[in-house]
Amino acid sequence: MGIVAGLDSSTDSTRIVVCDTDTGAVLRQGHAPHPLEPKATDVDPQAWLLSLGEAATGGLLEGVQAIGVSAQGHGLVPLDAQGGLVRPALVGNDKRAQVAAADLVEALGGRHAWTEAVGAVPRSGMPVAKLRWLARTEPEHAQRIASVLQPHDWLVWQLLGRPARRTTDRGAASATGYWSARHGGYRPDLVELALGHQAALPEVLGPAEAAGTTPEGLLISAGTGETMAAALGLGLGTGDAVVSLGASGSVMAVHHEAPADPDGSITSYADAAGMHLPVVHTSNAVRVLRGTAEMLGVDSLDELSALALKSTPGSSGLVLLPYLEGERTPNLPHTAGTLSGLRRESMKPEHLARAAFEGMLCSLADAMDVLRRRGVEVRRVFLLGAAAGLPAVQAMAPALFGAQVVVPQPAEYAALGAARQAAWALGVSQGTLSPAVPPAWQGAAAQVLEAGEELAVGQAVRQQYIATRDQLHPGAFGA
C-alpha cells in the first residue's frame, strides 16, 4: 500500500485529498480558501500557493509519495523570458475577451476553420482569446510575453522548483484553443494570430507520465484541468456522459476519438486517461428554474420541484423552449424563450413549473443528441450540480434522456481524479501499473435511476418539445 495526494485549485479554494494507492480510499482531507477578492478576474498566482500551503497544514501530506494537481480550466499565466509574471493571471470566468474571441473566429475564416484546426470555436474563457485581448488592450504586456501556462501547469512548475522544463497534459492543452485533441499537437500559428508573435508552450505529457520529482523525492504527475480530473475521479468510461446543471448547462461524454463537427457545436477536449471528452454547452439550465420560481412567487427550487410533480408528463400541453439568455445549442444567440401550448386548462402554476423542468432537460437532451449524431455512445448519464438532487429532476431525467441516470454523492471528484492520476504515475514509475490503464479505484457512491415503464411517456414528451422547437426555429439543428 502507498499514499498519494490530489489537490484541486479551483476558482475560490484549494482542496486536498490523501488516498490509498490501491483502493482510492480517502485517508485525510484539507481545504483552504484562496486569499482573493470575490469574482476577481486578475489574480496573483501566489494566492494559489498560499492557499495550497494552508490546506496542507497539520501534517496532511506526511507519508505521501506522489501528488497530482488539478486546477481551474481556461486560465492564463503569462510569463516573460526569465519566467516572471508579465501581469496577473487571467482566470477562466473572465468575460472581457468576448470581442477578441469573435475577432479570432473571423480572422481564421469562421467556425468551421477553427473546428478543423483545434476542434473548438474560440470563446471568451479560452487562453487563445485572452492572448488576443491582451494584444489589443495591453500591447505593452503582450509584447513581453515569452511563454504561457495555465493554472495547473504553473502549480506543477512551482512544486518542482521552477525547472527549465515546463509541462502540461493533453486534457488541459485541449482547452487552450491552440492544441488539437484530434491531431495531438499545438498550432503555434494560432498563438501568433492571437498574440502577434510566438510564445513558448509547455511540453504535453501522456496521461501516466510524471512531470518530475521534487528534491525531496516526491513524484509530481502530469496534472490536468478540473473538468478532466473530475471525470477521472468519477471513474467515467466509454458510454458514460455527464450532464452538468449550473446556471448554464453542459453535456460531455467519454469517446475513443475527437468527433468531427463542422458546425462547431462540439468542443473537443481530451481527457486525462488517453481518451476524449467531447462537450456540448447550453446557455440555459438552472437559470430557467430560478426564473420560473420568481415568476410563480415560489421561494425555492425545492418548492418549484414539489409543484412540478403535481402536474403530469407533458405539462398539460405546455412547452417551454428555455432560451432565456439566447442559446448556444442550437446556435441561436439572439433568440428568446418561448412558452407554447397555452389553453385555459393548462394555465396553472403546476403545469408551468413542470414545463420549466421538462424544457431544461429536453434542451440538455438536444445537446446530448448532438453528440449521439456524431457517433458518441451514451448508455449512462451522470447528473452533477445542486439541482441534480431535486426530486423533479430525478423523476423526469431518465425517461427524457433515454438512459440510466446516476446521481453521485457529493465528493471532491476533481481532487480524487488528481490523486488517481498520481497513483497511476507512481505505479508506472515502480513498474506495478501499465501506462495504458489507470488504477482500478472504487467508483463514486451514487443513486441509480432507471426510466422503466416511464420511457415511452418521456419520449413522447421529447417529441412534443422537438415539434415545438422545429416549428418555431426550423433548421436550428440542420435537416
LINPE-V720356 format. One record per residue. N is the residue number from 1. RES is the residue in one small letter. PHI is phi in radians with two decimals (* if undefined). NEAR is the number of other C-alpha atoms within 10 Angstrom. Layout:
N:RES:PHI:NEAR / N:RES:PHI:NEAR
This chain:
1:m:*:6 / 2:g:-2.15:14 / 3:i:-2.29:24 / 4:v:-2.28:31 / 5:a:-2.23:33 / 6:g:-2.19:30 / 7:l:-2.10:29 / 8:d:-2.09:32 / 9:s:-1.74:29 / 10:s:-1.51:21 / 11:t:-1.20:21 / 12:d:-2.15:17 / 13:s:-2.84:18 / 14:t:-1.97:26 / 15:r:-2.13:23 / 16:i:-2.19:30 / 17:v:-2.11:30 / 18:v:-1.94:27 / 19:c:-2.23:24 / 20:d:-1.26:20 / 21:t:-1.15:25 / 22:d:-1.44:18 / 23:t:-1.95:14 / 24:g:1.43:23 / 25:a:-1.04:15 / 26:v:-1.41:16 / 27:l:-1.67:13 / 28:r:-2.59:14 / 29:q:-2.46:19 / 30:g:-2.49:18 / 31:h:-2.67:20 / 32:a:-2.70:20 / 33:p:-1.28:19 / 34:h:-1.31:23 / 35:p:-1.36:15 / 36:l:-2.28:17 / 37:e:-1.20:10 / 38:p:-1.01:9 / 39:k:1.04:12 / 40:a:-1.14:13 / 41:t:-1.84:19 / 42:d:-1.92:15 / 43:v:-2.25:19 / 44:d:-1.32:16 / 45:p:-1.03:17 / 46:q:-1.03:14 / 47:a:-1.08:15 / 48:w:-1.17:26 / 49:l:-1.19:17 / 50:l:-1.08:15 / 51:s:-1.11:21 / 52:l:-1.03:24 / 53:g:-1.08:13 / 54:e:-1.19:16 / 55:a:-1.16:23 / 56:a:-1.67:20 / 57:t:-1.22:13 / 58:g:1.28:9 / 59:g:1.26:8 / 60:l:-1.01:17 / 61:l:-1.67:21 / 62:e:-1.09:12 / 63:g:1.46:13 / 64:v:-1.24:16 / 65:q:-1.78:18 / 66:a:-2.68:29 / 67:i:-2.25:32 / 68:g:-1.95:32 / 69:v:-2.09:31 / 70:s:-2.02:35 / 71:a:-2.62:30 / 72:q:-0.89:22 / 73:g:-1.46:28 / 74:h:1.21:27 / 75:g:-1.34:27 / 76:l:-2.36:25 / 77:v:-1.96:25 / 78:p:-1.54:26 / 79:l:-2.07:23 / 80:d:-1.56:18 / 81:a:-1.12:13 / 82:q:-1.66:8 / 83:g:1.51:14 / 84:g:-1.53:13 / 85:l:-1.20:18 / 86:v:-1.33:19 / 87:r:-2.79:18 / 88:p:-0.99:16 / 89:a:-1.14:20 / 90:l:-1.76:25 / 91:v:-1.65:25 / 92:g:-1.15:20 / 93:n:-1.51:17 / 94:d:-1.30:18 / 95:k:-1.70:14 / 96:r:-1.16:15 / 97:a:-1.65:24 / 98:q:-1.07:17 / 99:v:-1.16:15 / 100:a:-1.07:23 / 101:a:-1.11:25 / 102:a:-1.10:17 / 103:d:-1.03:17 / 104:l:-1.15:22 / 105:v:-1.00:19 / 106:e:-1.19:12 / 107:a:-1.12:12 / 108:l:-1.60:14 / 109:g:1.93:10 / 110:g:1.89:15 / 111:r:-1.07:21 / 112:h:-1.10:17 / 113:a:-1.08:19 / 114:w:-1.26:22 / 115:t:-1.13:24 / 116:e:-1.18:17 / 117:a:-1.31:21 / 118:v:-2.36:27 / 119:g:1.28:32 / 120:a:-2.74:31 / 121:v:-1.60:25 / 122:p:-0.97:29 / 123:r:-2.22:20 / 124:s:-1.04:22 / 125:g:-1.31:25 / 126:m:-1.23:27 / 127:p:-0.94:31 / 128:v:-1.10:28 / 129:a:-1.25:29 / 130:k:-1.11:30 / 131:l:-1.09:27 / 132:r:-1.09:26 / 133:w:-1.09:23 / 134:l:-1.10:20 / 135:a:-1.10:19 / 136:r:-1.50:16 / 137:t:-1.88:13 / 138:e:-2.32:13 / 139:p:-1.04:14 / 140:e:-1.18:12 / 141:h:-1.28:15 / 142:a:-1.01:23 / 143:q:-1.12:15 / 144:r:-1.53:16 / 145:i:-1.24:25 / 146:a:-1.87:19 / 147:s:-2.67:21 / 148:v:-2.31:22 / 149:l:-2.26:25 / 150:q:-1.76:28 / 151:p:-0.95:29 / 152:h:-1.19:29 / 153:d:-1.06:28 / 154:w:-1.15:23 / 155:l:-1.13:23 / 156:v:-1.04:25 / 157:w:-1.04:21 / 158:q:-1.17:14 / 159:l:-1.06:17 / 160:l:-1.52:20 / 161:g:1.51:12 / 162:r:1.01:13 / 163:p:-1.23:11 / 164:a:-1.10:8 / 165:r:-1.43:11 / 166:r:-2.07:21 / 167:t:-2.29:23 / 168:t:-2.55:27 / 169:d:-2.21:26 / 170:r:-1.17:30 / 171:g:-1.13:31 / 172:a:-1.15:31 / 173:a:-1.06:32 / 174:s:-1.21:28 / 175:a:-1.68:28 / 176:t:-1.44:27 / 177:g:1.58:27 / 178:y:-2.42:27 / 179:w:-2.37:27 / 180:s:-1.73:25 / 181:a:-1.16:29 / 182:r:-1.22:20 / 183:h:-1.65:13 / 184:g:1.20:14 / 185:g:-2.72:15 / 186:y:-1.32:22 / 187:r:-2.06:15 / 188:p:-1.01:16 / 189:d:-1.12:13 / 190:l:-1.33:21 / 191:v:-1.10:25 / 192:e:-1.15:16 / 193:l:-1.03:16 / 194:a:-1.40:26 / 195:l:-1.61:23 / 196:g:1.71:17 / 197:h:-2.80:16 / 198:q:-1.27:16 / 199:a:-2.51:19 / 200:a:-1.22:15 / 201:l:-2.08:18 / 202:p:-1.19:19 / 203:e:-1.17:16 / 204:v:-1.57:21 / 205:l:-1.57:18 / 206:g:-1.30:20 / 207:p:-0.98:26 / 208:a:-1.77:28 / 209:e:-1.35:21 / 210:a:-1.66:24 / 211:a:-1.30:26 / 212:g:2.77:19 / 213:t:-2.26:16 / 214:t:-1.26:13 / 215:p:-0.97:9 / 216:e:-1.46:7 / 217:g:1.59:10 / 218:l:-1.51:18 / 219:l:-1.35:24 / 220:i:-1.99:26 / 221:s:-1.34:32 / 222:a:-1.09:30 / 223:g:1.30:38 / 224:t:-2.96:34 / 225:g:-1.31:33 / 226:e:-1.09:26 / 227:t:-1.10:23 / 228:m:-1.20:27 / 229:a:-1.14:32 / 230:a:-1.11:24 / 231:a:-1.09:25 / 232:l:-1.20:24 / 233:g:-1.19:25 / 234:l:-1.32:23 / 235:g:1.34:19 / 236:l:-1.19:20 / 237:g:-2.42:16 / 238:t:-1.00:17 / 239:g:1.65:15 / 240:d:-1.74:23 / 241:a:-2.20:30 / 242:v:-2.13:25 / 243:v:-1.82:25 / 244:s:-1.79:22 / 245:l:-1.82:23 / 246:g:-1.87:17 / 247:a:-0.97:16 / 248:s:-1.74:17 / 249:g:-2.27:22 / 250:s:-2.68:20 / 251:v:-2.26:27 / 252:m:-2.26:29 / 253:a:-2.52:28 / 254:v:-1.45:25 / 255:h:-2.49:23 / 256:h:-1.40:15 / 257:e:-2.60:18 / 258:a:-1.47:23 / 259:p:-1.15:21 / 260:a:-1.28:16 / 261:d:-2.56:19 / 262:p:-1.10:15 / 263:d:-1.31:14 / 264:g:1.37:22 / 265:s:-1.27:25 / 266:i:-1.73:27 / 267:t:-1.73:26 / 268:s:-1.64:28 / 269:y:-1.58:31 / 270:a:-1.63:28 / 271:d:-1.72:28 / 272:a:-1.73:29 / 273:a:-2.28:23 / 274:g:1.64:18 / 275:m:-1.86:20 / 276:h:-2.26:26 / 277:l:-2.27:31 / 278:p:-1.13:27 / 279:v:-2.25:23 / 280:v:-2.14:26 / 281:h:-1.85:22 / 282:t:-2.09:25 / 283:s:-1.43:25 / 284:n:-2.31:27 / 285:a:-2.46:26 / 286:v:-1.15:23 / 287:r:-1.06:19 / 288:v:-1.16:23 / 289:l:-1.17:25 / 290:r:-1.15:18 / 291:g:-1.09:13 / 292:t:-1.17:21 / 293:a:-1.06:22 / 294:e:-1.13:13 / 295:m:-1.06:12 / 296:l:-1.54:15 / 297:g:1.24:11 / 298:v:-1.62:16 / 299:d:-1.37:11 / 300:s:-2.58:12 / 301:l:-1.20:18 / 302:d:-1.09:16 / 303:e:-1.19:13 / 304:l:-1.10:27 / 305:s:-1.07:22 / 306:a:-1.09:16 / 307:l:-1.14:18 / 308:a:-1.07:25 / 309:l:-1.30:20 / 310:k:-1.42:15 / 311:s:-1.54:19 / 312:t:-2.13:13 / 313:p:-0.91:19 / 314:g:1.62:19 / 315:s:0.94:26 / 316:s:0.99:20 / 317:g:1.63:20 / 318:l:-1.30:24 / 319:v:-2.26:28 / 320:l:-1.86:27 / 321:l:-1.46:24 / 322:p:-1.54:27 / 323:y:-1.57:25 / 324:l:-1.19:17 / 325:e:-1.98:18 / 326:g:1.19:18 / 327:e:-2.65:21 / 328:r:-1.58:17 / 329:t:-2.34:24 / 330:p:-1.25:22 / 331:n:-1.36:16 / 332:l:-2.31:15 / 333:p:-1.13:13 / 334:h:-1.92:11 / 335:t:-1.47:13 / 336:a:-2.34:13 / 337:g:-1.24:15 / 338:t:-2.42:14 / 339:l:-1.88:15 / 340:s:-2.09:16 / 341:g:1.55:14 / 342:l:-1.20:14 / 343:r:-2.36:11 / 344:r:-0.97:7 / 345:e:-1.30:9 / 346:s:-1.61:16 / 347:m:-1.48:14 / 348:k:-2.26:15 / 349:p:-0.98:20 / 350:e:-1.16:22 / 351:h:-1.24:24 / 352:l:-1.14:28 / 353:a:-1.06:30 / 354:r:-1.18:32 / 355:a:-1.05:30 / 356:a:-1.15:30 / 357:f:-1.15:27 / 358:e:-1.12:30 / 359:g:-1.14:26 / 360:m:-1.06:27 / 361:l:-1.24:25 / 362:c:-1.18:26 / 363:s:-1.10:28 / 364:l:-1.23:27 / 365:a:-1.14:19 / 366:d:-1.03:22 / 367:a:-1.10:25 / 368:m:-1.12:26 / 369:d:-1.17:18 / 370:v:-1.01:21 / 371:l:-1.15:25 / 372:r:-1.07:13 / 373:r:-1.17:11 / 374:r:-1.72:13 / 375:g:1.57:13 / 376:v:-1.47:24 / 377:e:-1.42:18 / 378:v:-2.25:23 / 379:r:-1.85:14 / 380:r:-2.44:24 / 381:v:-2.09:27 / 382:f:-1.59:23 / 383:l:-1.73:22 / 384:l:-2.11:18 / 385:g:1.93:16 / 386:a:-1.05:12 / 387:a:-1.21:21 / 388:a:-1.11:20 / 389:g:-1.50:16 / 390:l:-1.21:15 / 391:p:-0.99:14 / 392:a:-1.17:23 / 393:v:-1.10:20 / 394:q:-1.19:20 / 395:a:-1.27:15 / 396:m:-1.68:21 / 397:a:-1.05:27 / 398:p:-1.02:24 / 399:a:-1.26:25 / 400:l:-1.29:24 / 401:f:-1.46:25 / 402:g:1.16:22 / 403:a:-2.74:20 / 404:q:-1.10:19 / 405:v:-2.00:26 / 406:v:-2.05:24 / 407:v:-1.97:20 / 408:p:-1.17:20 / 409:q:-1.19:12 / 410:p:-1.00:12 / 411:a:-2.83:13 / 412:e:-1.53:18 / 413:y:-1.19:23 / 414:a:-1.15:32 / 415:a:-1.14:31 / 416:l:-1.10:32 / 417:g:-1.12:33 / 418:a:-1.11:35 / 419:a:-1.16:36 / 420:r:-1.11:32 / 421:q:-1.11:36 / 422:a:-1.09:34 / 423:a:-1.12:32 / 424:w:-1.12:32 / 425:a:-1.08:30 / 426:l:-1.13:27 / 427:g:-1.10:21 / 428:v:-1.13:19 / 429:s:-1.13:16 / 430:q:-1.62:9 / 431:g:1.38:10 / 432:t:-1.80:11 / 433:l:-2.26:17 / 434:s:-1.43:14 / 435:p:-1.20:19 / 436:a:-1.64:13 / 437:v:-2.37:13 / 438:p:-1.21:23 / 439:p:-1.06:21 / 440:a:-1.48:13 / 441:w:-1.58:16 / 442:q:-1.09:13 / 443:g:-1.22:13 / 444:a:-1.14:17 / 445:a:-1.19:13 / 446:a:-2.72:13 / 447:q:-1.65:13 / 448:v:-1.92:15 / 449:l:-2.10:18 / 450:e:-2.00:18 / 451:a:-1.24:20 / 452:g:1.00:12 / 453:e:-1.24:9 / 454:e:-1.44:16 / 455:l:-1.02:19 / 456:a:-1.09:14 / 457:v:-1.13:15 / 458:g:-1.07:23 / 459:q:-1.23:16 / 460:a:-1.18:15 / 461:v:-1.09:22 / 462:r:-1.03:25 / 463:q:-1.15:14 / 464:q:-1.08:15 / 465:y:-1.14:25 / 466:i:-1.09:17 / 467:a:-1.07:14 / 468:t:-1.17:19 / 469:r:-1.04:20 / 470:d:-1.23:12 / 471:q:-1.22:10 / 472:l:-1.49:13 / 473:h:-2.31:13 / 474:p:-1.06:12 / 475:g:1.37:11 / 476:a:-1.04:13 / 477:f:-1.93:15 / 478:g:1.41:7 / 479:a:-1.20:5
